[in-house]
Amino acid sequence: MRRYGDPVRPDQKYRPRPGVYAVLLDGNEVLTTYQAEPVPEFQLPGGGIDPGEHPIPALHREVFEETGWKIAVTRRLGAYRRFTYMPDYDKWAEKICTIYLARPILRLGPPSEPGHSAVWMTVTQALDQITNTGDRAFLFQALRHQPR
């Protein structure tokens, strides 16, 4: 599985953290989430899979929490991993990120996740603004396979 982001620190113990994320396209726009803390950044909506939770319901839950949108999952695009410190959990994690292509269906309300806001931007803006290199790579991959 391809790795993105910072190199593995040999002196650090990492705990596996599976997660699911969505590329949410609507024409030439993509729905992202802006997370204000701990570091302000634009991301693909998604997050961790709780123990015993299936990935697809986790994706629906996470996207709703971070954007307020109901989605329809189209297909799995792939997965990558990254090794990082998660300050919200005070742990070092090997994040195993599975990315899905999905469509935003209906805005049900504002994000319920504190510090998150839903932000629509053009795909060009998203490729520039999303800070996670793995997320950007999968957004680019999804765009290559979209009908013109």
KANORUR-V397180 format. One record per run of one state. SS is the DSSP state (H for helix, E for strand, L for the rest). FROM is the first residue (numbers start at 1). LEN is the number of residues. If there is no record, write none. Layout:
ss=SS from=FROM len=LEN
ss=SS from=FROM len=LEN
//
This chain:
ss=L from=1 len=2
ss=E from=3 len=1
ss=L from=4 len=11
ss=E from=15 len=12
ss=L from=27 len=2
ss=E from=29 len=7
ss=L from=36 len=5
ss=E from=41 len=3
ss=L from=44 len=1
ss=E from=45 len=4
ss=L from=49 len=6
ss=H from=55 len=13
ss=L from=68 len=1
ss=E from=69 len=18
ss=L from=87 len=4
ss=E from=91 len=17
ss=L from=108 len=8
ss=E from=116 len=7
ss=H from=123 len=7
ss=E from=130 len=1
ss=L from=131 len=2
ss=H from=133 len=12
ss=L from=145 len=4
//
